[in-house]
Amino acid sequence: MSVQASYGKVTLAGAGPGDAELITVKLQQRLATADVIITDRLVNPEIIANYAKKNVEIITAGKQGFNDASYTQDEVTEFIIEQAKLGKQVLRLKGGDIAFFSNVLHELEALQKHQIPYEIIPGISAASGVSAYAGMPLTARGYAQGVHFITFNPNSSYTEQEWRELAATSDTLVCYMASTNLDILVKRLMDYGSSPQKPLAVIEQGTTVYQQVHTTTLENFEKDFAGKTFSSPSLIIIGEVVKLHEQFQWFTSQAVGSVFNELSNKKNLTV
């Protein structure tokens, strides 16, 4: 790819699932040199506070559905391009891994179109980080041979065949963006033949001091979780590996609240 020599460089990086220590050495280095950081809502603010240089410009892009404080993807991409063309080192931070259920492709296409140099730094995904902190190895031998990563929200669209396959599989299901529609997800799986005894877990704010793990089964979901509202972010894990939590839970929460609330309703922040 040809690039413009006068342009700055853009780093697209995953900031991990929440614990501020779960970042790569390479990301730590980029935080220390970035002129501009554009961060999503689910990036722990401690990461920037601990590693970014002083007076760095920070844009909190939000990226939360139905939140007026969020920038649109087009606005975020336009700002990335604009800042890079000014010769700045731009760091685009996303929660978890940069490529898991994000709009990174949109940003990559724009960077390539404008001939702006870039790099991609992977991060620990929410699925791998949260399951580890909950003591649930996603493909534990004897419990699951594979894992499916899916989203479930009002915009999700699965065919009847796909629902039958998800309901019948003995693989672990990891569901992103599903906590507010969990009742519908459970009903769909049951309607398409999932075992009523299949275990289910909701992990709120996994890997942070606010982590809460709630377990039940598809059959008992409605009774056990009646009236519960799960804080964002919450990850859903469905499958036999959920049973391992009771034996192998090692991480305990130390606080009540949310590490992410500070960023959820802001757009701009400079430190």
Summary of the structure (lengths in Angstrom):
residues: 271
radius of gyration: 19.6
end to end distance: 34.2
largest distance: 61.3
contacts: 886
relative contact order: 0.18
helix: 32%
strand: 21%
